[in-house]
Amino acid sequence: MIQEVSDYTTWKSAFDAHADARKKAGIFTAHINRDIDNPNLVTAYVGARSAEGLKAFIASPDLKETMQRAGVKGAPHIALITPVEDETVKDRSLPGAIVRHEVADFKTWKKAFDEHAGARGAAGIVGHAVNRSVEQPNLVVLYLQAESLKNYVSLSRRPT
């Protein structure tokens, strides 16, 4: 989910206060990212036990009311994704880039992505996660991690 908020601190407080509702919906994890150029542009990844529970949670009036109180501007952009692999670094917070792009054929793309591991490492990428859209299987959502933001300067300026 990508959303712009009026004030990150206010939004984060409301997000944290809504933890019980997420848990009741079967959401067991959440990962929050902020845009480096606009700290009020927030990306939230939530992992759920079932697609049905997640869809019901997203459609709930309670969530809509909470988002409104939290200062969410406009409708959030939501992509339902399925994890393919998670090779992220989990022992510390690292800068990251989220890349969303459509590919002609996922298997062909994944093979090329795997073959490119050495180049990613040489560029300072230390972790990644690969996800596919539920509705569009050739839409890839990729999360890349590095030790430093300098690796993302060129990536962050490209449309995704």
Backbone torsions as a table, in degrees:
resi	resn	phi	psi	omega
1	MET	NA	130.5	175.3
2	ILE	-117.5	130.5	-178.7
3	GLN	-150.3	146.4	172.9
4	GLU	-97.8	139.0	-178.4
5	VAL	-122.6	157.3	179.3
6	SER	-68.9	-39.9	-177.7
7	ASP	-150.7	119.2	-175.8
8	TYR	-58.2	-42.6	-177.6
9	THR	-61.3	-42.9	177.6
10	THR	-64.5	-45.7	179.5
11	TRP	-60.6	-46.8	-177.0
12	LYS	-62.6	-37.8	177.1
13	SER	-62.0	-44.8	178.3
14	ALA	-66.9	-39.4	177.5
15	PHE	-59.9	-48.0	179.7
16	ASP	-62.6	-40.3	180.0
17	ALA	-67.5	-19.1	-177.5
18	HIS	-92.8	9.4	-175.9
19	ALA	-58.8	-40.3	-179.5
20	ASP	-63.7	-38.8	178.7
21	ALA	-65.2	-39.7	176.8
22	ARG	-63.5	-44.4	-179.4
23	LYS	-61.2	-44.2	178.7
24	LYS	-62.6	-27.5	179.7
25	ALA	-84.1	-0.7	179.8
26	GLY	88.9	12.9	177.6
27	ILE	-84.7	122.5	-173.0
28	PHE	-111.9	-8.4	178.1
29	THR	-151.0	154.0	176.2
30	ALA	-146.9	139.7	179.1
31	HIS	-132.1	122.4	-175.8
32	ILE	-109.1	136.4	174.9
33	ASN	-129.1	150.1	175.9
34	ARG	-122.5	141.6	178.1
35	ASP	-66.8	137.5	-177.9
36	ILE	-70.3	-27.9	-180.0
37	ASP	-90.0	-26.2	-179.9
38	ASN	-135.8	92.7	-176.0
39	PRO	-65.5	-6.5	175.1
40	ASN	-97.1	8.3	171.7
41	LEU	-100.7	114.1	-169.6
42	VAL	-116.8	137.4	171.9
43	THR	-114.4	128.1	179.0
44	ALA	-122.2	123.4	173.7
45	TYR	-104.5	125.3	176.2
46	VAL	-123.2	136.0	177.0
47	GLY	-103.0	132.0	-177.0
48	ALA	-124.0	157.0	-179.8
49	ARG	-73.2	-25.6	178.6
50	SER	-148.6	149.5	177.1
51	ALA	-65.1	-36.8	-179.5
52	GLU	-63.4	-45.1	178.7
53	GLY	-63.0	-40.6	179.3
54	LEU	-65.4	-45.0	179.4
55	LYS	-62.2	-40.4	178.5
56	ALA	-64.8	-40.5	178.4
57	PHE	-62.9	-46.4	-179.1
58	ILE	-61.5	-35.3	-177.8
59	ALA	-86.0	-4.3	-173.0
60	SER	-70.3	140.1	175.4
61	PRO	-60.3	-31.9	179.0
62	ASP	-61.2	-44.1	179.3
63	LEU	-65.2	-44.3	180.0
64	LYS	-59.9	-42.0	178.5
65	GLU	-65.7	-42.6	178.9
66	THR	-62.8	-42.8	-179.8
67	MET	-64.2	-38.6	179.3
68	GLN	-65.0	-45.3	177.6
69	ARG	-63.4	-31.4	-177.4
70	ALA	-78.4	-7.6	177.2
71	GLY	87.5	25.9	177.1
72	VAL	-69.2	130.4	-179.8
73	LYS	-93.1	118.7	177.3
74	GLY	68.6	-173.3	-179.5
75	ALA	-81.4	136.0	177.0
76	PRO	-71.7	154.0	173.3
77	HIS	-89.8	119.0	-176.2
78	ILE	-117.5	130.0	174.6
79	ALA	-122.8	120.1	174.7
80	LEU	-82.4	121.2	-174.5
81	ILE	-126.5	157.6	175.1
82	THR	-116.5	126.8	177.6
83	PRO	-65.5	138.4	175.4
84	VAL	-105.0	-47.6	174.6
85	GLU	-154.0	148.5	179.5
86	ASP	-128.8	103.5	177.9
87	GLU	-117.0	37.2	-179.2
88	THR	-82.0	153.8	174.3
89	VAL	-80.6	127.0	-174.6
90	LYS	-115.4	-3.1	-175.7
91	ASP	-86.5	-4.2	179.2
92	ARG	-163.4	160.2	176.3
93	SER	-78.0	134.5	178.9
94	LEU	-131.5	151.8	172.8
95	PRO	-62.7	148.6	-179.0
96	GLY	-142.2	164.2	174.2
97	ALA	-130.3	138.0	176.0
98	ILE	-108.2	122.1	-179.3
99	VAL	-116.2	126.1	-179.3
100	ARG	-123.0	118.2	179.4
101	HIS	-152.3	153.1	178.0
102	GLU	-91.7	137.5	179.6
103	VAL	-117.6	158.2	-179.5
104	ALA	-70.1	-40.2	-178.3
105	ASP	-148.8	120.2	-174.7
106	PHE	-60.5	-44.4	-178.0
107	LYS	-60.7	-42.4	178.2
108	THR	-64.6	-45.2	178.9
109	TRP	-61.1	-45.8	-176.6
110	LYS	-62.9	-39.2	178.0
111	LYS	-61.7	-46.0	179.0
112	ALA	-65.3	-39.7	177.9
113	PHE	-60.4	-46.3	179.7
114	ASP	-62.9	-39.8	179.1
115	GLU	-68.4	-17.5	-177.0
116	HIS	-92.4	7.7	-175.9
117	ALA	-57.4	-41.6	-180.0
118	GLY	-61.9	-41.2	179.5
119	ALA	-67.3	-38.7	177.1
120	ARG	-62.9	-45.2	178.7
121	GLY	-60.4	-43.2	179.1
122	ALA	-64.0	-28.0	179.2
123	ALA	-84.7	-2.4	177.9
124	GLY	97.2	5.4	177.1
125	ILE	-76.4	122.8	-175.5
126	VAL	-109.9	-12.2	179.1
127	GLY	-155.8	159.2	177.9
128	HIS	-157.9	160.7	170.7
129	ALA	-137.5	137.7	178.9
130	VAL	-113.3	130.7	179.2
131	ASN	-134.2	153.9	176.4
132	ARG	-122.5	145.4	175.9
133	SER	-67.1	139.8	177.2
134	VAL	-67.5	-43.9	-176.8
135	GLU	-79.8	-30.8	-177.8
136	GLN	-128.4	91.2	-174.3
137	PRO	-59.6	-16.7	177.1
138	ASN	-96.8	9.5	172.4
139	LEU	-94.8	117.8	-176.4
140	VAL	-105.4	134.1	172.3
141	VAL	-116.3	113.9	-173.7
142	LEU	-113.3	134.5	176.9
143	TYR	-115.7	121.8	-179.0
144	LEU	-114.3	141.0	178.4
145	GLN	-121.4	147.2	175.7
146	ALA	-143.9	164.8	178.2
147	GLU	-74.1	-21.6	-174.1
148	SER	-139.7	149.6	176.9
149	LEU	-69.0	-20.4	-177.1
150	LYS	-57.7	-24.5	179.2
151	ASN	-72.5	-15.0	-174.1
152	TYR	-107.0	-3.3	-175.1
153	VAL	-55.3	-47.8	-179.2
154	SER	-73.9	-34.5	179.7
155	LEU	-67.0	-39.7	-173.3
156	SER	-69.1	-13.8	-179.0
157	ARG	-95.0	-5.9	-178.6
158	ARG	-92.4	142.9	175.1
159	PRO	-67.5	146.2	179.8
160	THR	-115.7	NA	NA
